[in-house]
Amino acid sequence: MLLEESLKFWAETSPMAGCALMAVGGLKVAEHGLSILSGLWKHTLRPRRWLKSRYARTNVEPWAVISGGANGIGKGYAMELAKEGFSIFIIDKEEAESVRIKKEIEAKGVNCSFLTYDFGVLGSASEAESLKSALDSCLKGRDVAILINNVAEFQHQEFAKVTADTIFRASNVNCHGQAILTNHFLPKLMARSVRSAVISVGTNAAEPQNPRYKFALYGATKSYNHILSSGIEECYGDKVDVMTVIPRQTRTKMNPANHLFTVTPEVHAKAIIDQLGWESKTYGPMIHDLEYSLRFVYTFGLFDSFVQWCNKSRNDMLIDIYKKEKKNN
């Protein structure tokens, strides 16, 4: 009797269940279709905002402050914003590189200044106040319109072998740098008569689904950037354009390993500045949106396993490069 009742129940409900499953399937197809169209619009058709009109005050020179701006993607951001007419202020520990990029930027017809500073020492309230005082002195009379929190250092050891000094330096550079700069500039940005922008640069190594290989400390400290940035966007997004940038493989001095889907700093930076004022969270170039989708959305982990297999030797090579550099220094 029980078996007969069960068969009768499924016979009566299976058409409805089938319709429900078809409806869910149709919704998912529509969702993915809209996502693809949205991506094409974002990366190929949508125009870049007129950034000076959005962020500059009338007849006032607008400045962008970029931490870690002398190399890599930080330099890419500086060059893109200089093309848009923004003067550039760089905070970086590499003085010679800062001098070099200052000349490059000024050749584009805008001003550029820099502060030589090592964020690795930013481990106390008194040091934070010292940095703030130096920034106020350097930027006196200048209208800061955009802050880009880009400074980072790459930690590449197995965590069990990491020293306490490395842990504290990683926190100072990768966490405190963003927190102190944002805390210092945010009130000033909100007090301006036009919108301002804050860009915080994290990394795909900070995302839970992304493998970290032996880079756990780096990923952990950089995840701080994502959470702080999204929290700031939640609180202040009505007054300031807040953008969380999650770079995927970008070939820089810090990451010369040439992983799959690697792009140049210039390609990454152009995509970010193209999306400034439009997006609150982004991977940047279209190829990195596509890579993410293929690895974590559409292929049930199969493509991700293939990418990890291909990149393992490149991760080993990256560690070898850092070991050789450390030995030579």
C-alpha positions in Angstrom: 0.0 0.0 0.0 2.8 2.4 0.9 4.6 1.7 -2.3 1.4 2.3 -4.4 0.8 5.6 -2.6 4.4 6.7 -3.2 4.2 5.9 -6.9 0.9 7.7 -7.2 2.4 10.8 -5.5 5.4 11.0 -7.8 3.2 10.4 -10.8 1.0 13.3 -9.8 3.8 15.7 -8.9 6.5 14.9 -11.4 5.0 17.1 -14.2 5.0 20.0 -11.7 8.5 19.2 -10.6 9.7 19.0 -14.2 8.2 22.4 -14.9 9.8 23.9 -11.8 13.2 22.5 -12.8 12.8 23.9 -16.3 11.9 27.3 -14.9 15.0 27.3 -12.6 17.1 26.2 -15.6 15.7 29.0 -17.7 16.4 31.6 -15.0 20.0 30.4 -14.7 20.5 30.6 -18.5 19.0 34.1 -18.5 21.3 35.0 -15.6 24.4 33.8 -17.4 23.3 35.5 -20.6 22.9 38.8 -18.9 26.2 38.4 -17.2 27.9 37.9 -20.6 26.2 40.9 -22.1 27.1 43.0 -19.1 30.7 42.0 -19.4 30.8 42.9 -23.0 29.3 46.3 -22.3 31.7 46.9 -19.4 34.9 45.9 -21.3 34.2 46.9 -24.9 31.4 49.4 -25.3 31.0 51.5 -22.2 33.0 54.8 -22.4 35.4 56.0 -19.7 34.0 58.7 -17.5 35.3 62.2 -18.0 37.3 61.9 -14.8 38.3 65.6 -14.4 34.7 66.6 -14.8 33.7 64.1 -12.1 36.5 64.7 -9.6 38.2 68.0 -10.2 37.0 71.3 -8.7 36.6 74.3 -11.2 39.9 75.9 -11.9 41.7 73.8 -9.2 44.5 71.4 -10.1 43.4 67.9 -9.1 45.9 65.5 -7.5 46.0 61.7 -7.2 47.9 60.1 -4.3 49.3 56.7 -5.1 51.1 54.5 -2.5 53.7 52.2 -4.1 53.4 54.2 -7.2 57.0 54.0 -8.5 56.7 50.5 -10.1 54.3 47.9 -11.4 50.6 48.6 -11.4 51.0 51.6 -9.2 53.1 53.2 -11.9 50.4 52.1 -14.4 47.7 53.9 -12.5 49.9 57.0 -12.3 50.5 57.1 -16.0 46.8 56.6 -16.8 45.7 59.4 -14.5 48.4 61.7 -15.8 46.9 61.2 -19.3 43.6 62.4 -17.8 45.2 65.6 -16.5 45.7 64.7 -12.9 48.9 65.7 -11.1 50.5 62.7 -9.3 51.9 62.3 -5.8 53.7 59.1 -5.1 54.6 57.5 -1.8 57.3 54.8 -2.3 60.4 53.5 -0.6 62.3 53.5 -3.9 63.7 57.0 -4.3 65.5 56.4 -7.6 62.4 54.9 -9.2 60.3 57.8 -7.9 62.7 60.3 -9.5 62.5 58.4 -12.8 58.7 58.2 -12.9 58.4 61.9 -11.9 60.2 62.8 -15.1 58.0 60.6 -17.2 54.8 62.0 -15.7 55.9 65.6 -16.0 56.7 65.0 -19.7 52.9 64.5 -20.1 52.3 68.1 -19.0 51.2 67.6 -15.4 53.0 68.0 -12.0 54.4 65.2 -10.0 55.9 65.0 -6.5 56.9 62.1 -4.2 57.6 61.2 -0.7 60.2 58.5 0.0 58.7 56.3 2.7 59.0 52.7 3.7 55.6 51.4 5.0 57.4 48.6 6.7 58.1 50.9 9.7 54.4 51.8 10.0 53.9 49.8 13.2 52.8 52.4 15.8 50.5 55.3 16.4 53.4 57.7 16.7 54.8 56.5 13.4 51.4 57.0 11.8 51.2 60.6 13.1 54.7 61.2 11.7 53.6 60.0 8.3 50.5 62.1 8.4 52.5 65.2 9.3 54.9 64.5 6.4 52.0 64.1 4.0 50.3 67.3 5.1 53.5 69.2 4.6 54.1 67.8 1.1 50.5 68.3 0.0 49.8 71.7 1.6 47.7 73.7 -0.8 47.1 70.8 -3.1 43.6 69.4 -3.8 43.7 65.6 -3.5 40.9 64.1 -5.5 41.9 60.5 -5.7 43.6 58.1 -3.3 45.0 54.8 -4.5 46.1 52.3 -1.9 48.4 50.2 -3.9 51.5 49.6 -1.7 52.3 45.9 -1.0 55.1 43.5 -0.5 55.0 39.8 -1.5 55.7 37.2 1.2 56.6 33.8 -0.4 57.6 31.4 2.4 55.7 28.4 3.9 54.0 29.9 6.9 55.7 27.6 9.4 59.1 29.0 8.3 58.1 32.7 8.4 59.9 34.9 11.0 58.1 37.2 13.3 59.8 40.2 11.6 58.3 39.1 8.3 54.8 38.8 9.9 55.0 42.3 11.4 56.4 43.8 8.2 53.7 42.2 6.1 51.0 43.7 8.4 52.6 47.1 8.3 52.9 47.3 4.6 49.9 45.4 3.4 47.4 46.4 6.1 48.5 49.5 8.0 49.4 51.4 4.9 45.9 51.3 3.5 44.2 51.9 6.9 46.3 54.9 7.8 46.2 56.6 4.4 42.5 56.1 4.1 41.8 57.2 7.6 43.9 60.3 6.9 42.5 61.3 3.5 38.9 60.2 3.8 37.6 63.2 5.8 39.5 65.6 3.4 38.0 63.8 0.3 34.4 64.0 1.7 34.9 67.7 2.5 35.5 68.6 -1.1 32.7 70.2 -3.1 32.8 67.5 -5.7 33.0 63.7 -5.6 36.4 62.1 -4.8 37.6 58.5 -5.2 39.4 55.9 -3.2 40.8 52.8 -4.9 42.1 50.0 -2.8 44.2 47.3 -4.4 44.1 43.7 -3.1 44.9 40.4 -4.8 43.3 37.3 -6.1 45.4 35.4 -3.6 43.2 36.9 -0.9 40.0 35.3 -2.2 38.9 32.0 -0.4 38.3 30.1 -3.6 41.7 31.0 -5.1 44.7 28.7 -4.3 47.5 30.4 -2.5 50.3 27.9 -2.9 53.0 29.0 -0.3 51.7 32.6 -0.2 49.3 32.3 2.8 50.7 35.3 4.7 50.5 37.5 1.6 47.0 36.5 0.8 45.8 36.9 4.4 47.2 40.4 4.8 45.9 41.5 1.5 42.4 40.2 2.3 42.4 43.1 4.8 42.3 45.5 1.8 39.1 43.9 0.4 37.2 43.9 3.7 38.2 47.5 4.7 37.5 48.8 1.2 34.0 47.2 1.0 33.2 48.5 4.4 34.2 52.0 3.4 32.1 51.8 0.3 29.1 50.7 2.4 29.5 53.7 4.7 30.7 56.4 2.4 29.8 55.3 -1.1 27.1 58.0 -1.4 29.8 60.7 -1.1 33.0 59.0 -2.5 33.5 56.5 -5.3 35.1 53.6 -3.5 36.6 50.8 -5.7 38.0 47.5 -4.6 40.5 46.2 -7.1 41.4 42.5 -7.1 44.3 42.1 -9.5 44.8 38.7 -11.0 48.1 37.7 -12.7 50.0 40.9 -13.6 53.6 40.9 -14.6 55.5 43.2 -12.3 58.8 43.4 -10.5 57.0 41.8 -7.5 55.6 39.0 -9.7 57.8 38.1 -12.7 56.6 34.4 -12.9 54.4 34.8 -16.1 51.5 32.7 -14.9 48.7 31.8 -17.3 46.5 34.8 -18.2 49.2 37.3 -17.2 48.8 40.9 -18.4 51.0 43.9 -18.3 50.7 46.6 -15.7 49.6 49.0 -18.5 46.7 46.7 -19.5 45.6 46.2 -15.9 45.8 50.0 -15.1 43.9 51.0 -18.2 41.0 48.7 -17.4 40.8 50.0 -13.8 40.8 53.7 -14.8 38.3 52.8 -17.5 36.0 51.4 -14.8 36.6 54.2 -12.2 33.3 55.8 -11.2 31.3 52.8 -12.6 32.4 49.8 -10.6 32.8 49.2 -6.9 34.6 45.9 -7.3 36.6 44.6 -10.2 39.3 42.2 -11.5 40.2 44.7 -14.2 40.8 43.4 -17.7 38.2 41.3 -19.6 40.6 38.4 -19.8 40.7 38.2 -16.0 36.9 38.3 -15.7 36.8 35.5 -18.2 39.5 33.5 -16.4 37.6 33.8 -13.1 34.3 32.6 -14.7 35.9 29.7 -16.4 37.8 28.5 -13.3 35.1 29.1 -10.6 31.7 29.4 -12.3 31.2 27.4 -15.5 33.6 24.4 -15.4 32.9 22.8 -12.0 36.5 23.1 -11.0 38.0 21.2 -14.0 39.5 24.2 -15.7 40.8 25.5 -12.3 42.6 22.2 -11.7 44.2 22.5 -15.2 45.3 26.1 -14.4 46.7 25.2 -11.0 48.7 22.3 -12.7 50.1 24.7 -15.3 51.0 27.3 -12.7 52.7 25.1 -10.2 56.1 25.2 -11.9 55.7 29.0 -12.3 55.0 29.3 -8.5 58.2 27.3 -7.8 60.1 29.5 -10.2 58.8 32.7 -8.5 60.1 31.4 -5.1 63.5 30.6 -6.7 63.7 34.1 -8.1 63.1 35.6 -4.7 65.7 33.2 -3.1 68.3 34.3 -5.6 67.5 38.0 -5.1 67.8 37.6 -1.3 71.1 35.7 -1.7 72.5 38.4 -4.0 71.5 41.2 -1.7 
